Amino acid sequence: MIKVYKMQLDGNENIPCDISCIPFDMKYYSEYQRIYNDCFREMRTALDIKPYDFLNDIDQISDKLCNINLLIINDKLIGSVACYGNEIDDLIVAPEYQHKGYGRQLLLWAVHFIRSLNSEPITLHAAEWNQKAVSLYESIGFRIVETEIIN
């Protein structure tokens, strides 16, 4: 049983964003796959969600590639965030770049990107287990609007 928070940002947060992202580029797929699995493995293992390394084939995300945005610095994939309409998903930062503010910047980039399209509430989901992520989201104005239990 997993507790997941649906979080929502209603306002027009005007926190500066210091990065820019590019649309998904296939040349970064193998690195994206490594980072994705590295970022979610600990949670998936702790919550016993199998497979622990979920992403193992490009076909799993081929229909989502147009929504995935990459943060590239000096030709290195630092992290990524997906924007599906007004929903932010799969915000990941390579372990070697974590705790340097890139997650916050990716979140802000996604908020600015969505806000450039409309002013509707922005949503995302976070497992209760991932309190660091929940705290990050709350720090820029997201609030928990619903709690779901997933079996």
C-alpha positions in Angstrom: 0.0 0.0 0.0 1.4 3.4 -1.1 0.3 6.8 0.0 0.5 9.4 -2.8 -0.2 13.1 -2.5 -1.8 15.0 -5.3 -0.3 18.5 -5.1 -1.5 21.7 -6.7 -0.1 25.1 -7.5 -2.9 27.6 -7.9 -1.0 30.9 -8.1 1.3 32.5 -10.6 4.5 32.0 -8.7 7.1 34.4 -10.0 10.2 32.7 -8.7 13.1 33.2 -11.1 14.3 30.2 -13.1 18.0 30.1 -14.1 18.0 27.3 -16.6 16.6 26.3 -19.9 15.6 22.9 -21.1 15.5 21.3 -24.5 13.0 18.8 -25.9 14.0 15.1 -25.5 16.8 14.1 -27.8 17.4 10.4 -28.5 21.2 10.8 -28.2 20.6 11.1 -24.5 18.3 8.1 -24.1 20.8 5.7 -22.5 21.9 8.3 -20.0 18.2 9.3 -19.4 17.4 5.6 -18.7 20.3 5.3 -16.2 19.3 8.5 -14.4 15.6 7.6 -14.4 16.2 4.2 -12.8 18.8 5.6 -10.4 16.3 8.2 -9.2 13.4 5.9 -8.7 15.1 2.6 -7.6 15.4 3.5 -3.9 11.8 4.4 -3.6 10.6 1.5 -5.7 12.7 -0.9 -3.6 11.5 0.5 -0.3 7.9 0.3 -1.4 8.4 -3.0 -3.1 7.2 -1.8 -6.5 8.6 -4.2 -9.1 10.5 -4.0 -11.3 12.8 -1.9 -9.2 14.5 -0.6 -12.4 11.3 0.3 -14.3 12.6 1.9 -17.5 14.2 -0.8 -19.7 13.0 0.0 -23.2 12.5 3.2 -25.2 9.0 1.8 -26.2 7.9 2.4 -22.6 8.2 6.2 -23.1 8.0 6.5 -26.9 4.5 8.1 -26.7 5.7 10.6 -24.0 8.9 11.8 -25.6 7.4 15.0 -26.9 6.6 16.0 -23.2 10.0 15.2 -21.8 12.4 18.1 -21.4 16.1 17.8 -20.7 18.6 19.9 -18.8 21.9 19.7 -20.6 25.0 21.4 -19.4 28.3 21.1 -21.3 26.7 18.2 -23.3 25.9 16.3 -20.1 22.4 15.3 -19.1 21.9 16.8 -15.6 18.2 16.0 -15.3 14.8 16.0 -16.8 11.2 17.0 -16.2 8.0 16.0 -18.1 5.0 18.3 -18.6 1.7 16.8 -19.6 -0.7 19.6 -20.1 -0.8 21.1 -16.6 0.8 18.1 -14.8 4.5 17.9 -13.9 5.9 14.4 -13.8 9.1 12.4 -13.6 11.3 15.2 -12.3 14.8 13.6 -12.1 18.3 14.7 -11.4 21.4 12.5 -12.0 22.7 11.4 -8.6 26.0 13.1 -9.1 24.3 16.4 -9.6 21.8 16.2 -6.7 21.8 18.6 -3.8 23.0 21.4 -6.0 19.7 23.1 -6.7 19.0 21.5 -10.1 15.8 19.8 -8.9 14.4 23.1 -7.8 15.4 24.8 -11.0 13.8 22.0 -13.1 10.6 22.4 -11.1 10.6 26.1 -11.6 11.3 25.6 -15.3 8.3 23.3 -15.6 6.1 25.9 -13.7 7.3 28.7 -16.1 6.8 26.5 -19.1 3.2 25.6 -18.1 2.4 29.1 -17.1 3.5 30.3 -20.6 0.6 28.2 -21.9 -2.1 29.0 -19.4 -2.9 30.0 -15.8 -4.9 26.9 -14.8 -3.7 25.0 -11.6 -0.6 22.9 -12.0 -0.6 19.5 -10.5 1.9 16.8 -9.6 2.0 13.6 -7.6 4.5 12.6 -4.9 4.8 9.5 -2.8 4.5 10.2 0.9 7.8 8.2 1.2 9.6 10.9 -0.8 9.5 13.7 1.8 12.4 15.6 0.2 10.4 16.0 -3.0 7.2 16.9 -1.0 9.2 19.6 0.9 10.7 20.9 -2.4 7.2 21.2 -4.0 5.8 22.9 -0.9 8.7 25.4 -0.8 7.5 27.0 -4.1 3.8 27.0 -3.3 2.4 23.5 -4.1 -0.1 22.2 -1.5 -1.5 18.8 -0.9 -5.1 18.7 -2.2 -5.7 15.0 -2.1 -4.2 11.8 -0.7 -4.6 8.6 -2.6 -3.8 5.0 -1.4 -2.5 2.8 -4.1 -2.4 -1.0 -3.6 
